[in-house]
């Protein structure tokens, strides 16, 4: 197994949208005493991924999924293997095991208020105000574990660069018709385990 330690740096802001189902405040009788707007103001930071220390992190699967998506998109053929592509090798042979801390406490997160579809579907009728957390800039070291020998170092680095430029991570990333979550590869270091 090989390990690629990649230093990645944001090219665009990064936003998260983790599911949260914190109920509205109620009185002793169980009746809601909090408006939808007040609830949103109180709970929007719960859309963040953060640890018990309150430090925001990027989930490891964000990077793994970005690599799988770029491999699917590129459909680059493996030399000497006919029409076979790298897609299944990236899907099954690469992982990221650790959360990627950003060094920012959730209470310091910036919020971005948007007027979005109430049901989450683009083009649907009713819209509501929602606040999404945004990290304007970040830089982090991500450890990729590669067990598939078909994925060479140049192939991996090419796909990682493509994932950062065209797929992205988080809410409103390029893969989902947005422009947030793009990153560049600053440096890579290869280790053997």
C-alpha positions as CSV (number, residue, x, y, z in Angstrom):
1,X,0.0,0.0,0.0
2,X,1.2,3.5,-0.8
3,X,0.3,6.7,0.9
4,X,0.1,10.1,-0.8
5,X,0.3,13.0,1.6
6,X,-1.1,15.9,-0.3
7,X,-1.1,19.5,0.8
8,X,-4.2,21.0,-0.7
9,X,-5.3,24.7,-0.7
10,X,-8.6,26.3,-1.5
11,X,-9.2,28.1,-4.8
12,X,-12.7,29.1,-3.9
13,X,-14.7,29.2,-0.6
14,X,-15.9,25.9,0.9
15,X,-19.4,25.4,2.3
16,X,-21.0,22.6,4.2
17,X,-24.6,21.4,4.4
18,X,-24.7,18.5,6.8
19,X,-28.2,17.4,7.7
20,X,-29.5,18.6,11.1
21,X,-32.9,17.9,12.6
22,X,-32.8,20.0,15.8
23,X,-36.4,20.8,16.7
24,X,-37.8,24.2,17.3
25,X,-38.1,25.4,20.9
26,X,-41.4,24.6,22.6
27,X,-43.1,25.7,25.8
28,X,-44.2,23.4,28.7
29,X,-47.3,22.4,26.8
30,X,-45.3,21.4,23.7
31,X,-46.3,24.2,21.5
32,X,-43.6,25.7,19.3
33,X,-42.5,29.1,20.5
34,X,-39.8,29.7,17.8
35,X,-40.4,30.9,14.3
36,X,-38.7,29.3,11.3
37,X,-36.4,32.3,10.9
38,X,-35.4,32.2,14.6
39,X,-34.8,28.5,14.4
40,X,-32.5,29.0,11.4
41,X,-30.6,31.8,13.2
42,X,-30.1,29.5,16.2
43,X,-29.1,26.3,14.4
44,X,-27.4,27.1,11.1
45,X,-23.9,26.1,12.5
46,X,-25.2,22.6,12.9
47,X,-24.8,22.2,9.1
48,X,-21.0,22.1,9.9
49,X,-19.0,18.9,10.4
50,X,-17.1,19.4,13.6
51,X,-15.4,17.3,16.3
52,X,-16.1,17.2,20.1
53,X,-13.6,20.1,20.4
54,X,-15.8,22.2,18.0
55,X,-13.1,22.3,15.3
56,X,-14.5,22.2,11.8
57,X,-13.3,19.3,9.6
58,X,-13.8,18.2,6.0
59,X,-15.2,14.6,5.9
60,X,-12.7,12.1,4.5
61,X,-15.2,10.8,1.9
62,X,-15.5,14.3,0.3
63,X,-12.0,13.8,-1.2
64,X,-12.5,10.1,-2.0
65,X,-15.7,10.8,-3.8
66,X,-14.2,13.7,-5.7
67,X,-11.5,11.3,-7.0
68,X,-14.1,8.7,-8.0
69,X,-16.1,11.3,-9.8
70,X,-13.2,12.7,-11.8
71,X,-12.1,9.1,-12.7
72,X,-15.6,8.5,-14.0
73,X,-15.7,11.8,-15.9
74,X,-12.2,11.4,-17.5
75,X,-12.7,7.7,-18.3
76,X,-9.0,7.5,-19.0
77,X,-8.0,4.2,-20.4
78,X,-5.3,2.1,-18.7
79,X,-2.4,1.5,-21.1
80,X,-2.2,-2.1,-22.3
81,X,-5.7,-3.0,-20.9
82,X,-7.8,-2.4,-24.0
83,X,-10.9,-0.2,-23.2
84,X,-10.6,-0.6,-19.4
85,X,-10.5,2.7,-17.5
86,X,-9.3,3.7,-14.1
87,X,-12.8,4.3,-12.7
88,X,-13.2,1.1,-10.8
89,X,-9.6,1.3,-9.5
90,X,-10.2,4.7,-8.0
91,X,-13.6,3.6,-6.6
92,X,-12.3,0.5,-4.8
93,X,-8.5,1.1,-4.5
94,X,-8.3,4.6,-2.9
95,X,-9.5,5.9,0.4
96,X,-9.1,8.7,2.9
97,X,-9.4,7.5,6.5
98,X,-9.1,10.6,8.6
99,X,-11.2,13.8,8.9
100,X,-9.3,16.9,7.7
101,X,-9.4,19.6,10.4
102,X,-9.4,23.2,9.3
103,X,-8.3,24.7,12.6
104,X,-11.4,26.9,12.8
105,X,-13.9,26.6,15.7
106,X,-17.5,26.3,14.7
107,X,-18.4,29.4,16.6
108,X,-16.1,31.4,14.4
109,X,-17.7,30.2,11.2
110,X,-19.1,32.7,8.8
111,X,-22.7,32.3,7.6
112,X,-24.1,32.9,4.1
113,X,-27.8,33.6,3.9
114,X,-29.5,32.4,0.7
115,X,-33.0,32.2,-0.7
116,X,-33.4,28.5,-1.6
117,X,-36.1,26.1,-2.6
118,X,-38.0,24.9,0.5
119,X,-37.9,21.3,-0.6
120,X,-34.3,21.4,-1.9
121,X,-35.2,20.9,-5.5
122,X,-34.0,23.3,-8.1
123,X,-36.9,25.1,-9.8
124,X,-39.6,24.2,-7.3
125,X,-42.0,26.9,-6.2
126,X,-41.7,27.9,-2.6
127,X,-38.5,29.4,-1.3
128,X,-37.2,30.0,2.2
129,X,-34.2,31.8,3.7
130,X,-31.4,29.4,4.9
131,X,-28.0,30.1,6.3
132,X,-25.1,27.9,5.2
133,X,-21.6,28.0,6.8
134,X,-18.7,29.1,4.6
135,X,-15.0,28.9,5.1
136,X,-13.4,31.5,2.8
137,X,-9.9,30.0,2.7
138,X,-8.3,26.7,3.9
139,X,-5.1,24.7,3.6
140,X,-4.7,21.2,4.9
141,X,-2.7,17.9,4.5
142,X,-4.8,15.0,3.3
143,X,-3.6,11.4,3.5
144,X,-4.7,9.2,0.6
145,X,-4.3,5.4,0.9
146,X,-3.8,3.6,-2.4
147,X,-4.0,-0.1,-2.5
148,X,-4.4,-0.6,-6.2
149,X,-1.1,-0.8,-8.1
150,X,-2.8,0.0,-11.4
151,X,-3.0,3.6,-10.1
152,X,0.5,5.0,-10.6
153,X,1.8,8.1,-9.0
154,X,1.5,10.3,-12.1
155,X,-2.1,9.0,-12.7
156,X,-3.1,9.7,-9.1
157,X,-1.7,13.2,-9.1
158,X,-3.3,14.0,-12.5
159,X,-6.7,12.8,-11.1
160,X,-6.3,14.7,-7.8
161,X,-5.6,17.9,-9.7
162,X,-8.6,17.3,-11.9
163,X,-10.8,16.6,-8.9
164,X,-9.8,19.9,-7.3
165,X,-10.4,21.9,-10.4
166,X,-13.6,20.3,-11.9
167,X,-15.3,18.3,-9.2
168,X,-14.7,20.0,-5.8
169,X,-15.9,19.3,-2.3
170,X,-18.8,20.5,-0.2
171,X,-22.0,22.4,-1.0
172,X,-22.3,24.2,-4.3
173,X,-19.3,22.4,-5.8
174,X,-18.6,22.4,-9.6
175,X,-19.9,18.8,-9.9
176,X,-23.3,20.1,-8.7
177,X,-23.3,23.2,-11.0
178,X,-21.7,25.5,-8.4
179,X,-18.3,27.1,-8.0
180,X,-17.4,26.6,-4.3
181,X,-15.1,23.8,-3.0
182,X,-12.4,24.0,-5.7
183,X,-8.8,23.3,-4.5
184,X,-5.3,23.1,-5.9
185,X,-2.5,20.6,-5.1
186,X,0.4,22.5,-3.5
187,X,2.7,19.5,-2.9
188,X,2.6,15.7,-2.7
189,X,4.8,13.3,-0.8
190,X,4.7,9.6,-1.4
191,X,5.2,7.1,1.4
192,X,5.3,3.3,1.4
193,X,3.6,1.3,4.2
